Amino acid sequence: MTPTSKKRVMMGFASMTLLFGIVLGIILWGGFNWSLAMTNTEEFCISCHEMKDNVYQELQETVHFTNRTGVRATCPDCHVPKEWIYKVKRKIQASAELYHKMLGTIDTKEKFEDYRLTMALSEWKRMKANDSRECRNCHNYESMDLEKQQSRGADQHDPHVWDAMDGKNPTKTCIDCHKGIAHHLPKGWEEAAKKAGL
């Protein structure tokens, strides 16, 4: 084999390796994003009986499920960030939930209720830490019409709406007042939340 033909063979091999790498990369990236999308649906969330038989039933009793406008929140709307980097981080954190699924931590109604406070505190801490980011995907202080709210809600929202209108950060985030908005509150939640600084 002459040096020129050897060079051609090496260039061909390098080109094929590069092409294979690009195609493989596209397939892997596409598969990763497809997996993210498939695990980010309500159908996926309620495919586990623990979710379908417990919190999903509770969600159906709330305004986030059925309301006059027909706008409906699904599990990922409230529990999974929309921004890609935060979504991936949340999916990694959710791997602990798979671990508990395998252990059977909440596989009966009784076990679920026994563990409800732990799960609620974990979710409330996450929401407090991210300033109720998933709530704010739909709710916005600047868009609130206090005159259309019931007086109790309007009174509670009023200072935060004006803070937001003035360009200030509101002193409270959604989860500070709206624990239990879509799911039943666990026994002992007030004392536990206070103790956790929530």
N, C-alpha and C positions, 0 to 999 in steps of 0.2 A: 504494500500500500504506500502510495507516494505521500509526501507531506501535505500536498494540496487536498488529496482525497481524504486523508485523515482529518484535516481541518474541516472539511465539509461534513463528515460524519459527526464530528464533535459539535459543530454548529447545529446540525439537524437534531442531535440528541438534546442539546441545550434548549432549542426551540420547542421540542416536544415536551420536555420537562416543564418549561415555563407555561405552555398551553395547558398541560395537565394540571398544574398548580392553580392556574386561574380558574379552570372549570371546577376543580375540586373546591376551591375557595368559595365560588358562587353557590355551589350546591350546599356546602356546610353553612354558609351565612344565611342562605334562603331557608334551610332546615331549622336553624336556630330561631330565626324570626317567625317562621311558621309555628314552631313550638310555643313561642311566646304568645302569639295571637290565639292559638288553640286553648292555652291554659288561662286566657284572659277573657273567658266567656262565662256567663251565668250557668250555662249547661255544664261546663266543666266543674264549676264550684259545687253545684248541687248533685253531681254524679256520686258524691260520697253521701251515704245515708245520714251521717252525723250532721251535715249542713242542711240537707233537704228536710229532714224530720224535725229539726230544731229551729235554727235561726232563719231559714227561708220561710218557714211557716209564720214566724213572727213578722218578718218583713212584709208579708202579704196583708197584714192588718194595718199598715201605716200609709201615710200620705206619700211616702216615697215609692210606693208600689201602685196605688190607684188614687187618682185625684182628678179634679175638674179639668185640668189642662191636658191630661193624657201623657205628661212627661213622666217617665219612669226610670228610677235608678236601679241598676243591677249591681250584683256583688262587686265586680271590679271597679265600677264607678266610684265606690266609696272606699274600697280596700286596696286598690292598686293604682299607683301614680300613672299619669299619662306620659310624662316625659321619660324618654328611653332610659337614661342612666338611673333614674330613681326607680323605674319599673324593674330593671334588672336587679338592682339592690334588693327590692322588695321580694322578688322571686327567689333570690338566694336565701333571704330570711325565712321565706315560706317553706324551705326545705325542712326546717325544724317541725313544721306541721305534718309533713309526710312521715317523719320519724315517729311522732306521737300517734299518727294513724296506724303505723305498723305495730306500735306497742299496745294499741287499743285503749289509749288514755281516755277517749271520750266516746267509745263505741256503744254505750248504752245511754238511755235518757238520764239515769241516775248519775253515771260518771260525767256526762256532759254538764249537768247542773252542779256537781261538785267542783268542776274545773272552770265553770263559767266566770267566776270572779277573776281568776288568773288570766284568762283569755281577754276579758274586758279591760283589765288594768294594762295589759300589754298593748292593746289596740289604742286605748286612750293616751298612753305615753307616746306612742308613735305619732298620733294625730297632734298632740300638744307640741311635740318636738318639731313637726313640719308646719306649724301654724294652720292646721286643718286644711292642708293643701287640696285634698280631694273634695272637701266641701266647697271650696272656692272655685272649683272647676264649673260649678253651676250657680253658686250663691256669691253675691258681690254686694258689699255694704253700699257702694255708690249707686247701685241699681235698685235699692230697696225703696219702696213707696210706703212710708210709715203710716200714712192715712188709710191704706188698704189692709193694714195689719190689725189684729185685735189689740186692744189698748195695752194689755200686759206685755205682749211681744214688742209692740212699738216703744213702750217705755224702756224696755231692756235694751233694744237695739239703738235707740236714739243717740246716746253719747258716742257710740262706735261709728254710726253713720256720719256724724259731724266730724269726728276725727278723720275718717277716710276722706271726706269732702275737703277738709283743710290740708290734706296731704300728710297727715300724721298716721303713725301706726296705731291701730286700735289697741286698747289695753287688754282686751280679751280676745280669745280665738273661739271659734264655733264650739269646740268640744268642751270648753269650760262650762257652758250652760246646757248643751244639748246631748248629754250622755243619755243613752236609752232612746234616742230618736227613732231608731229603726229596729231595735232588738230589746227584749225584756232586760231590765236591770237585775243584776245578781243580788242575792241576799248579802247584806253587810257592805254594800257598795259605797255608801256615803262615808263611813268611817275609813274604809280602805283607801278610797280616793283622796281623802284629806291627809291620811298618813303618807301617801305617795306624793303629795304635793300637787294633786290634780284637782 
